[in-house]
Amino acid sequence: MESAGNGAQHEPCSLVIDILMQMGPPLVAVISYFSKKMASSFQPTSWRSCLCHYVFSFVQLSSQSVCEVDTLKCQIAVPIPVSHELYQSGDLVIGGVVAQFICCTHEFSFKECPWQEFSDLNGVVMKFYQHVLSFVFAVKEVNESPKILPNASIGLHIHDSYNNALLTYRSTLGLLFKSRRFVPNYACNDHSHLIAVLGAYTFRTSLHILHLCSFFKIPQLTYGSFATARRDAAQDLSLYHMAPNESHLQMGIIHLLKHFKWVWIGLFVVNDDTGEWFLKTLEPLMSENGICSDFTRKIPTQENLWSQERRDHIVRDIHLCLSNKKSRIVVLYGDTYTFLWMQFFMGLGVLSTTESSFVGKVWILTPQIEVTFANVDENPDLRPFQGAISLMIHSAEVPGFRKFLENIKVSWANADDFVLEFWGVAFDCFLPVPKVSYKVSGSCTGEERLESIPGTLFEMRMTGHSYSIYNAVYAVAHALHALGSSRAHYRTKVQSVLQDISFNNSAGELVSFSANRPTKAGFDIMNMFLSPNQSLQKVKVGWASLEELILDDKTITWHPTFNQVWTVLKEKEACSDTCHPGYWKRKKEGEKFCCYDCDKCPKGKISNRSNMLGCFQCPEDQYPSKERDRCISKVITFLTYEEPLGKCLTALAVSLSLITVMVLGTFIKHKDTPIVKANNRDLTYALLISLFLCFLSSFLFLGEPGKLTCLLQEMFFFTAFSVALSCVLAKTIVVVTAFMAAKPGSSLRKWLGKRVGPSIVFCCSLLQVGICAIWLGTFPPFQDLDKHSATEEIFMQCNMGSNIMFYLVLGYLGLLSSFNLTVAFLAKNLPDTFNEAKFITFSMLMFFSILLSFVPVYLSTKGKQLMAVEIFYLLASSAALLGCIFGPKCYILLFKPEVNTREQLRKKYN
């Protein structure tokens, strides 16, 4: 590279690099990256030549050229040693990128040319050979069908991505440029009519394919399940998804965990951007649904496991998680390669699968994982996965596919790269050497049957990924058919037609696209268990989607350690015991939200289920039990005659009413005596009758309140008592006016007469009646239920309707009492025979004392006691008037009749 002739090499290499850089941003990034790396490690005369070699290896350069170009002088070494492809000619070619083989690469050091640092193939995923066969089967059916593209044939061109980012670019370029050598400015082939690309299995490889296909406007149909919304590039209009994206996966897992009430799980997640996105989406959903992770461990990708120290650390970490952690539910997120790595770790001596704590798990596997192992010689212990539940891409039984697999025979003369690698590994035989004429013992015959391969290596039933590939081939075929006979610009037109394609496949299921969304949104739920011959079987037990979960529990075969798995896993799953009804979960500071203490519900609240995040109040018509674990209906009650308090108040009201009647009878009996005549006989009778009615009004507050009762309660008492106060006021005014009019020259003589007293009573009472009428007309009292005053009872009472009107009528009684006190003060100098000032003063003082005591007690009392307070108030107020005004008079009438004479009255007056 350091010879003088290198100068002639620089110009052609520069031409190649410049042309490739015009192909799009991905190659620009690759070239820029390697240019900087090489420039730091090589002399200027050597790194550019090495870069030239590497770029040519990306486009499948080789020493055997289809076209001879003498002007190209750049030395071309052996390309990257990757050559697995399958080509079948046709008028229109559908490309495919699969992932049957695994190839790991070291990080390039650039101390030598990059292709020399590639590793050999590290393994074969034999189950993925079905992806190739489903592709071939679908193309075969389309070409044999007279209903689809009758005048054109479909070809296929499949490359392997090796689950490697750099080699995915190389594979995609191999689809774009079919020739074995890339020559600038020359079209070295005339048979590459690439219409669409199917692929790939993982998000990373799909994204690399998209970078190149979108530049050439070639539609890409992916068959793997991943979160396509993670990057803007994944929203490209040329990308179509044959499998549901992961938004359905996360909710499907949540539905499944909630169905079995599993709240304490472990997570193994692949350590790449897909794993990060999975955790970022799943963990908030878990928190919202009360599900907690006991541990979260990331499984490195194959590129990050070259270090033995790194592998040993992962092995120890997995062992600790599976043997020491409490969670018995383990979610494994990743792809089949992640599962193979887990098998590798679990197969090491550090992890003994005979440990009960190790096998006693329920595994939940995600759609990208196929339960398999890499080689037929491997015999991994599958007991840990007994009873596993897998959410898989939906598939259906495609007619003819199993027969197609059963009839496969290999002809070594035209065998493709995929079958050659698969056949020797799957059947553990030697591939025949073309130049050796005799048969070597243990050689493959080509007559071996696929159905003889264990199900963990190869399945005869079409898997979900293969079903997506099968539907993708038909979707492209239907799009081409819809374009008609014109083949011009197929590549650009098919993309616009695909989004409107809708058809029923041979399995009878509808396949359609809607706004770049998957054809069927949801996942099959498969139960995996070991058959008697120790092979792993899969049985469909349900369906999971974004909105729903359909699951047949009875068909699930669990691990032998779980007889009632959904019952066993409920108790003591997390870092805390179960909080029983009556308690609530209080989060422990500094720990996960699933770690909590169980606290008793506060007074007045309950929790009626286990593990509640908080307590709640009972409805208004119920109250908490003593254990605070349920609500009990309250009893509707009211102040009745039968209960002790009601009996006491009834007896008091009856007694006072009888006393009033007796006083009235006494006054009527002695109506012609001087003491009765001197105190205005008619007003006295009216006062006693009104007091009698006041006592009787107390019965309106006892018993069940009705609509009429509520209207009469307050109105009746306030009106009757206002009449009583008006009578007292009228009696005093009449006496004072009479004595003042007796003075010579007084102008009050004209106001004297029999109508003065009744007029005062009428006017004062009418004002109170008017206030009550306004109250009834605006905010009338009504029947109400007091649900808050008592813990275990609902008190039926009369609601005032308007507290303002209540205090207004109450205040009016206070105003009348004030007037009575004022007039009594004016009459204090009158003769004792006619003077009731002392009695009225005492009665009004007692009334004010009762009123002032009543208001605060009324405001602070609830329930039955409120009715008792009101009854006591009206009885006490009426009794104050009765006792203070009529007590002394009755004493004279009954016990001192000798004083009740005209002579005694005149004697006192004189």
Secondary structure, 3 states (H helix, E strand, C coil): CCCCCHHHHHHHHHHHHHHHHCCCHHHHHHHHHHHHHHHHHCCHHHHHHHHHHHHHHHCCCCCCCCCCCCCCCCCCCCCCCCCCEEEECCCEEEEEEECCEEEEECCCCCCCCHHHHEEEEEEECHHHHHHHHHHHHHHHHHHHCCCCCCCCCEEEEEEECCCCHHHHHHHHHHHHCCCCCCCCCCCCCCCCCEEEEECCCCHHHHHHHHHHHCCCCCCEEECCCCCHHHCHHHHCCCEEECCCCHHHHHHHHHHHHHHCCCCEEEEEEECCHHHHHHHHHHHHHHHHCCCEEEEEEEECCHHHCCCHHHHHHHHHHHHHHHHHCCCCEEEEECCHHHHHHHHHHHCCCCCCCCCHHHHCCEEEECCCCCCCCCCCCCCCCCHHHCCEEEEEECCCCCCCHHHHHHCCCCCCCCCCHHHHHHHHHHCCCECCCCCCCCCCCCECCCCCCHHHCCCCCCCCCCCHHHHHHHHHHHHHHHHHHHHCCCCCCHHHHHHHHHCCCEEECCCCCEEECECCECCCCCEEEEEEEECCCCCEEEEEEEEECCCCEEECHHHCCCCCCCCCHHHHCCCCCCCCCCCCCCEEEEECCCCCCCCEEEEECCCCEECCCCCCCCCEECCCCEEECCCCCCEEECEEECCCCCCHHHHHHHHHHHHHHHHHHHHHHHHHHCCCCHHHHCCCHHHHHHHHHHHHHHHHHHHHHCCCCCHHHHHHHHHHHHHHHHHHHHHHHHHHHHHHHHHHHCCCCCHHHHHCCCCHHHHHHHHHHHHHHHHHHHHHHHCCCEEEEECCCCCCEEEEEEECCCHHHHHHHHHHHHHHHHHHHHHHHHCCCCCCCCCCHHHHHHHHHHHHHHHHHHHHHHHHCCCHHHHHHHHHHHHHHHHHHHHHHHHHHHHHHHHCHHHCCHHHHHHHHC
